[in-house]
Amino acid sequence: MDNWLVIVGVGFLVLIAVFPFLRIGTRPRCRECGSRKIGVQKTATGMRTSDFHGGGEGGGYSAVQTHYEIKYRCNDCQAQWTITATKTR
């Protein structure tokens, strides 16, 4: 029984040590030079409510959609680009 607790404890410690490195690859890369040294500026440009209809009587819900303009700038080659994104809550 004690060996099982040690194995679980060591596994938990390994997970805590490795978890911060699992984010590698989620940061954006520059479209020109491939650098990960990117500055990001996110600005909300608008909001709206949307009605989503489900099946059956009274089925459905309302949600708020927020529209964003996201500006990227590479700190190495100074390339800039802008994308738009929508988040639904």
N, C-alpha and C positions, 0 to 999 in steps of 0.2 A: 504494500500500500504506500509506503514512504517513497519507493522508487518512482511510482506514478506521479506523485506530487512534484518530485524533483524534475522529471521530464517535462511536465506541464509548465513549471516555473521557468526552466531554461528556454523552452519554446517561446514563452511570452516575452522574455528578455531579448531574444533574438529578433522577434517581430518588432519590438520597440526600436531596436537598433537599426533595422533595415528599412522601416517604414518611411523615413524622410527621403530616402534615395529612390523610392518607387515613383516619385513625381517627375523624374527625369523623362523628358520627351513630351510633357504637357505644355511647356513654355513655348511661345511662338518663335519661329526662326525668321530671319530677314529673307525677303524674297530675292534680294540681289546677291548678298555675300554669304548667307547661311548662318550668320552670327546669332547667338542667343541673347546678346546684350541689347535688348529692346525696351524702349520706353513706351508705356501704355497710358492713354488718357481716355477715360470712358465718360460719356456725357449722355444723360437722359434727354431724348428729343421729343417724347410725347407718350401719352397713356391713353388707353381706351378700354372699354368693357366689351366683352364678347359673350354671346349666349351660345352654349353648346347643347344641342338637343340629343337626348338619349332615346332609347326605345321605350315605348309604352306611354301611358298617361302620366303626365307630370315628370317624366324622366328628363333630366338635363341639369345644367348648372351654369352659373355665370362665372367668368374669370376676368381678371385684369391683365391686360397685356401692356408691357412697358417696352418702348422702342429706344434703342441705344445707338449712338454713333461712337465707334471705337477707333481712335487714331493711334497708329503705331509709328515709331521712329527708331531707326537703327542708330545706336551710339557709335558704331564703327564706320559705316559708309554714308551715314546721314540720309538714307533712303526713307521715304515716308509713304504710307498708304492708309486708307480708311475703309472700314467695313461697317455694315449696319447689322444689328442683331435684335431679336425680339425675345423677351422672357415672359412666359405666361404663368401666372400664379392663381 
